Amino acid sequence: MIMIMTKARIFSIIIIVQLLSSCTTPLFVSDDKWKTMRTVVLRTNQPDITVKNKKGEVLDRYSEDGEHAVFIEKLKRKNMTLTLSHPDRVDTTVHIKRKIRSGAMIADFLFIYSIPTVLPIQFLNSSIYKISPNSRDFTINLRYSDFYYEKKFNECAKNENIDEYKIFIIKYPNTKFAAKAQQRIYDIEWDKIKNKKVVSFFEKYINKYPQSTYNQIAQDKIYNMAYNDALLATTVEALEDYINKYPNSPKLEEAKRAKSKTKEIDEAYQQAKKTNNYIAYKKFIDTYEQTKFHKTIAHLMLEAYCKEKSSQLENLQQCNDAIKYVKDIQEKFEVISYNLKTLTDLRDNFIASEIQKCKTKDAFYSTLLNQAKIEKGNENTDEGGADDIKTRILNSESLKMNGTYIFYSRDGCKESYVYLNGKKNGSFIKFAPDQKNIVEKGEFVDGKKDGIYVVYFESGKTKLQQNWNNGFRQSEIEYDESGKNLTAIREAEQRKAEELREKEERKRVADNLNRQKQIIANQLINHVFVTLDNNRSPLSYRGLHLFLVFYDDNICASYAADKLTASTIVNNIMSSGTWEIFEDEIKTSFNNGKSTTYKINNEYQYLISGNTYLENIGKLK
């Protein structure tokens, strides 16, 4: 009896446990409550994410404004770990805790006491679980992935725009790509200035980007360029400024030595100028290499040399050597010696003296040709060089020539000039090659032709006669060998040609005026034609009239008046009515004192000007 009761109780307990266990299924829970127990809310900063379980299976979700509701139907262990994924974000894992529902507690208790019937109910059915309350709501800040930062960085890199890189750094300051963006800014700015030759560009760069990897290079460039600028300034002050401004420069000792040398050169220059002679200037140039004073010193040296040498030279050879030396120095230092003319004038005086020793044309031109070769520095100089020297001496006004000087021409003629204080003064005679007949003669006063100048034929008859006054030709008569006045004949022919041209011009004007009259006549048929009176004043008319204005018996202008009345013309002024003036191809229309000018051709008339007030037709020009 006791055994039967025990078995009956045990059976009753099993039935009760099974009933309680069955209460854990959704059949006995409302749908909303069932979903609530098994839904996780994930609040993220990314609206579009993928939620996966531990096995990588994608779970369904409902999303709105970055809030994702994930319903987990089976609370198995594989679904207790969720992974949130997005291409631009770092994967984030969320661990969910589950909890046995209170309706399954009795079954849990019986299971502890080793009732075997409970085992399949408790552990094979996940419906007995619900999500722990503290695991139902998560707020997660998904971090951007390195892939996202790299993508954004590459977008900036496509444009290589500094502003875009700066925005990137501001938005993503703690990423490894922020450093790359900053480096690209350094690179771009550096590429802009790296080839510049001005110190200020590099100073601004260092101030703007004190952390740049290029700062040491920039600083080295500053040192070098500033040092070169100081050297180019070639002043003690510039080098002193460099030393004070860049005390850490590797060029510091070199700058100090340059300063000392510059000071020494300045003092030597002042001393040379103070001494002011050829030897002092020559010593400066020989002692120091190219300096800022070399051109000035070279110029002063040549001026002193020419001045000193002009009183020491004794013959043409010495003079030529001195001139060559001056020209070599001028070319070497690219300077000009104004005192060189002193030596060239002295050279021409020596040449004039040498050629006076020549008794024949050949000796004369041989002397000049040798001098031309020396002056041009060319042994192949032709005879034209000799003629150039002859012309130069003849036309010079700064030679110390006095007395009679003999020159020869290329054709063998002998020329005699009288000089006074280096200028031609007195008679000039040119003899034929036979040295007997005169082919030219005249007078010079103060180096200029003056008076009668005559050129002769070989026969001795006059070929050309000119009259000069203080170097200006006043008249000229040319003859042929028979004595005919060729100048008078040419002048008569010119007058005849001018008369013919004048006659043709008068005919052209007359034809043009006749054409104008015909044009007007065709327009004014059946109307009265009249002229002005002797005072060039119009008469009184009625209807349409034409005025022909005469000057020196030639028609100069034609006027047409439309409906002219006695009251139209007051005090010789056209106060009203319409007038037209035809002059050559120009037509001027007047309407109540206002004018409009046209250019007329065969088909069109063009407006030229307007709004000109015509006062008196008798005085119109």
Secondary structure as GFF3:
##gff-version 3
##sequence-region A 1 621
A	DSSP	alpha_helix	2	22	.	.	.	ID=ss1
A	DSSP	three_ten_helix	26	28	.	.	.	ID=ss2
A	DSSP	alpha_helix	31	37	.	.	.	ID=ss3
A	DSSP	beta_strand	39	44	.	.	.	ID=ss4
A	DSSP	beta_strand	50	52	.	.	.	ID=ss5
A	DSSP	beta_strand	61	64	.	.	.	ID=ss6
A	DSSP	beta_strand	67	71	.	.	.	ID=ss7
A	DSSP	three_ten_helix	77	79	.	.	.	ID=ss8
A	DSSP	beta_strand	81	85	.	.	.	ID=ss9
A	DSSP	beta_strand	92	95	.	.	.	ID=ss10
A	DSSP	beta_strand	98	100	.	.	.	ID=ss11
A	DSSP	three_ten_helix	102	104	.	.	.	ID=ss12
A	DSSP	alpha_helix	105	112	.	.	.	ID=ss13
A	DSSP	three_ten_helix	116	118	.	.	.	ID=ss14
A	DSSP	alpha_helix	119	123	.	.	.	ID=ss15
A	DSSP	three_ten_helix	126	128	.	.	.	ID=ss16
A	DSSP	beta_strand	129	131	.	.	.	ID=ss17
A	DSSP	three_ten_helix	133	135	.	.	.	ID=ss18
A	DSSP	beta_strand	137	140	.	.	.	ID=ss19
A	DSSP	alpha_helix	146	159	.	.	.	ID=ss20
A	DSSP	alpha_helix	162	171	.	.	.	ID=ss21
A	DSSP	alpha_helix	176	193	.	.	.	ID=ss22
A	DSSP	alpha_helix	199	208	.	.	.	ID=ss23
A	DSSP	alpha_helix	215	233	.	.	.	ID=ss24
A	DSSP	alpha_helix	236	245	.	.	.	ID=ss25
A	DSSP	alpha_helix	252	275	.	.	.	ID=ss26
A	DSSP	alpha_helix	278	287	.	.	.	ID=ss27
A	DSSP	alpha_helix	294	309	.	.	.	ID=ss28
A	DSSP	alpha_helix	316	333	.	.	.	ID=ss29
A	DSSP	alpha_helix	340	355	.	.	.	ID=ss30
A	DSSP	alpha_helix	361	376	.	.	.	ID=ss31
A	DSSP	alpha_helix	383	395	.	.	.	ID=ss32
A	DSSP	beta_strand	403	408	.	.	.	ID=ss33
A	DSSP	beta_strand	414	420	.	.	.	ID=ss34
A	DSSP	beta_strand	423	424	.	.	.	ID=ss35
A	DSSP	beta_strand	426	431	.	.	.	ID=ss36
A	DSSP	beta_strand	438	445	.	.	.	ID=ss37
A	DSSP	beta_strand	448	449	.	.	.	ID=ss38
A	DSSP	beta_strand	451	456	.	.	.	ID=ss39
A	DSSP	beta_strand	462	469	.	.	.	ID=ss40
A	DSSP	beta_strand	472	478	.	.	.	ID=ss41
A	DSSP	alpha_helix	486	523	.	.	.	ID=ss42
A	DSSP	beta_strand	529	531	.	.	.	ID=ss43
A	DSSP	beta_strand	545	551	.	.	.	ID=ss44
A	DSSP	beta_strand	554	562	.	.	.	ID=ss45
A	DSSP	beta_strand	569	570	.	.	.	ID=ss46
A	DSSP	beta_strand	573	574	.	.	.	ID=ss47
A	DSSP	beta_strand	578	583	.	.	.	ID=ss48
A	DSSP	beta_strand	586	591	.	.	.	ID=ss49
A	DSSP	beta_strand	594	600	.	.	.	ID=ss50
A	DSSP	beta_strand	605	610	.	.	.	ID=ss51
A	DSSP	three_ten_helix	617	619	.	.	.	ID=ss52
###
